[in-house]
Amino acid sequence: MEDGAPQEKESDVVRGKRSRSLLLSQIIQSNRYRLLFLISSKGKIAATDGKKTVLRKTFGYQSESSFYNDWNFFIREGLIEEAQDWIYITSKGRREFLFLTALLAIAVLAFSYAIIFLITTWLGTESTYSVLRVLSPWFTGFVPWIVVAVISLYTFFVVRPRLSPQESSIQ
């Protein structure tokens, strides 16, 4: 470090890593994770002749080697399995997208709580509430849960890998 600039570790260069940081959205929208998300959303894909070529072209891999590098990564890490003419997602592969499931569950629970709140508020038998008594439950119950639900759904739809119609149609 003669000029004071940080240098890459030799081990990082050997492993092909660079000191460049990637954003979560860049990682999740990469070909690797979009392909894994497709397999995860389908559960299994038929391993017919030419299926890997179709996947490689559909997901826009620049070369066969980059596709097979990702494919071998999935198999080596136990994210997918190839067996009996099918490509299966493993439980470890499903866990890669667990945070998306959590966001969806939070949104569903928040909307459910908000609906229950509306039903109990509108069907209540007491009709002589003061203004403060009427507004207080809205600001302490309904509004925060709607905000949580909307933020969770927004995050779910923004963060999840987006598949094109062509990618989604692969069986």
C-alpha positions as CSV (number, residue, x, y, z in Angstrom):
1,M,0.0,0.0,0.0
2,E,2.5,2.6,-1.1
3,D,-0.1,5.1,-2.4
4,G,-2.5,4.5,0.5
5,A,-5.1,2.8,-1.7
6,P,-6.7,-0.4,-0.3
7,Q,-5.4,-3.5,-2.0
8,E,-7.4,-6.7,-2.6
9,K,-6.4,-9.7,-0.6
10,E,-4.8,-12.4,-2.7
11,S,-7.4,-14.9,-1.5
12,D,-10.2,-12.7,-2.8
13,V,-8.6,-12.4,-6.2
14,V,-8.0,-16.2,-6.3
15,R,-11.7,-16.9,-5.5
16,G,-12.7,-14.4,-8.2
17,K,-14.0,-11.8,-5.8
18,R,-13.6,-8.2,-6.2
19,S,-13.8,-5.5,-3.6
20,R,-16.9,-4.1,-5.4
21,S,-20.1,-4.1,-3.3
22,L,-23.4,-5.3,-4.8
23,L,-26.7,-4.1,-3.7
24,L,-29.3,-6.7,-2.5
25,S,-31.5,-5.8,-5.4
26,Q,-28.7,-6.5,-7.9
27,I,-28.0,-9.9,-6.3
28,I,-31.7,-10.8,-6.3
29,Q,-32.3,-9.7,-9.9
30,S,-29.2,-11.6,-11.1
31,N,-29.7,-14.5,-13.5
32,R,-28.6,-16.9,-10.7
33,Y,-31.3,-15.9,-8.3
34,R,-34.0,-15.4,-10.9
35,L,-33.3,-18.9,-12.2
36,L,-33.4,-20.3,-8.6
37,F,-36.7,-18.4,-8.0
38,L,-38.3,-19.9,-11.1
39,I,-37.4,-23.4,-9.9
40,S,-38.6,-22.5,-6.4
41,S,-41.9,-21.1,-7.6
42,K,-42.6,-24.1,-9.8
43,G,-41.3,-26.7,-7.2
44,K,-39.9,-28.8,-10.0
45,I,-39.1,-28.5,-13.7
46,A,-39.1,-31.3,-16.2
47,A,-35.5,-32.1,-17.2
48,T,-36.2,-32.7,-20.9
49,D,-33.7,-32.6,-23.7
50,G,-32.5,-29.1,-24.3
51,K,-34.1,-27.7,-21.1
52,K,-30.8,-26.3,-19.8
53,T,-30.2,-24.6,-23.2
54,V,-33.7,-23.1,-23.0
55,L,-33.1,-21.9,-19.5
56,R,-29.7,-20.4,-20.4
57,K,-31.2,-18.5,-23.4
58,T,-34.3,-17.4,-21.6
59,F,-32.5,-16.0,-18.6
60,G,-30.0,-14.2,-20.9
61,Y,-26.8,-15.9,-19.9
62,Q,-23.9,-14.6,-22.0
63,S,-22.1,-18.0,-22.2
64,E,-22.7,-21.6,-21.5
65,S,-19.9,-21.5,-18.9
66,S,-21.6,-18.8,-16.8
67,F,-24.9,-20.8,-16.9
68,Y,-23.2,-24.0,-15.9
69,N,-21.1,-22.2,-13.2
70,D,-24.4,-21.1,-11.6
71,W,-26.0,-24.5,-12.2
72,N,-23.1,-26.3,-10.5
73,F,-23.3,-23.8,-7.7
74,F,-26.9,-24.8,-7.1
75,I,-26.1,-28.5,-7.1
76,R,-22.9,-28.1,-5.0
77,E,-24.7,-26.0,-2.4
78,G,-27.7,-28.4,-2.3
79,L,-30.2,-25.8,-3.6
80,I,-31.5,-28.0,-6.3
81,E,-31.4,-31.7,-7.2
82,E,-31.6,-33.5,-10.5
83,A,-33.4,-36.8,-10.2
84,Q,-35.8,-38.9,-12.3
85,D,-36.1,-36.5,-15.3
86,W,-37.0,-33.7,-12.9
87,I,-35.1,-30.7,-11.4
88,Y,-36.3,-30.3,-7.8
89,I,-35.8,-27.4,-5.4
90,T,-34.6,-28.5,-2.0
91,S,-35.6,-27.2,1.4
92,K,-32.3,-25.4,1.5
93,G,-33.1,-23.8,-1.9
94,R,-36.5,-22.7,-0.6
95,R,-34.9,-21.1,2.5
96,E,-33.1,-18.7,0.1
97,F,-36.4,-16.9,-0.4
98,L,-37.7,-17.3,3.2
99,F,-37.6,-13.6,3.8
100,L,-40.1,-13.1,1.0
101,T,-42.5,-15.6,2.6
102,A,-42.1,-13.7,5.9
103,L,-43.0,-10.4,4.3
104,L,-46.0,-12.0,2.7
105,A,-47.1,-13.5,6.0
106,I,-46.7,-10.2,7.8
107,A,-48.8,-8.5,5.2
108,V,-51.6,-11.1,5.4
109,L,-51.6,-11.0,9.2
110,A,-51.7,-7.2,9.2
111,F,-54.6,-7.0,6.7
112,S,-56.4,-9.7,8.7
113,Y,-56.1,-7.8,11.9
114,A,-57.3,-4.6,10.1
115,I,-60.4,-6.4,8.8
116,I,-61.2,-7.9,12.2
117,F,-60.8,-4.4,13.6
118,L,-63.2,-2.9,11.0
119,I,-65.8,-5.7,11.7
120,T,-65.7,-5.2,15.5
121,T,-65.8,-1.4,15.1
122,W,-68.7,-1.3,12.7
123,L,-70.7,-4.0,14.3
124,G,-70.3,-2.6,17.8
125,T,-73.5,-2.1,19.7
126,E,-72.5,1.1,21.5
127,S,-73.3,4.2,19.3
128,T,-72.6,6.9,21.9
129,Y,-68.9,7.3,21.5
130,S,-67.2,10.6,21.9
131,V,-65.0,11.9,19.1
132,L,-61.8,10.9,21.0
133,R,-63.2,7.5,21.8
134,V,-64.0,6.9,18.1
135,L,-60.7,8.1,16.6
136,S,-58.4,6.5,19.2
137,P,-58.8,2.9,18.0
138,W,-58.3,4.0,14.4
139,F,-54.9,5.5,15.1
140,T,-53.8,2.8,17.6
141,G,-55.1,-0.2,15.8
142,F,-56.3,0.0,12.2
143,V,-53.9,2.7,10.7
144,P,-50.6,1.2,12.0
145,W,-51.6,-2.3,10.7
146,I,-52.5,-1.0,7.3
147,V,-49.2,0.8,7.1
148,V,-47.3,-2.4,8.1
149,A,-49.3,-4.4,5.5
150,V,-48.7,-1.9,2.7
151,I,-44.9,-1.6,3.5
152,S,-44.6,-5.4,3.7
153,L,-46.4,-5.9,0.4
154,Y,-44.4,-3.1,-1.3
155,T,-41.2,-4.7,-0.1
156,F,-42.3,-8.1,-1.2
157,F,-43.1,-6.9,-4.7
158,V,-40.0,-4.8,-5.1
159,V,-37.5,-7.2,-3.6
160,R,-38.6,-10.5,-5.1
161,P,-37.0,-11.6,-8.3
162,R,-39.1,-10.6,-11.3
163,L,-39.5,-13.2,-14.0
164,S,-40.5,-12.2,-17.5
165,P,-43.6,-13.9,-19.0
166,Q,-41.2,-16.0,-21.1
167,E,-39.3,-17.1,-18.0
168,S,-42.5,-17.8,-16.1
169,S,-43.9,-20.0,-18.9
170,I,-41.1,-22.6,-18.6
171,Q,-42.5,-25.9,-17.3
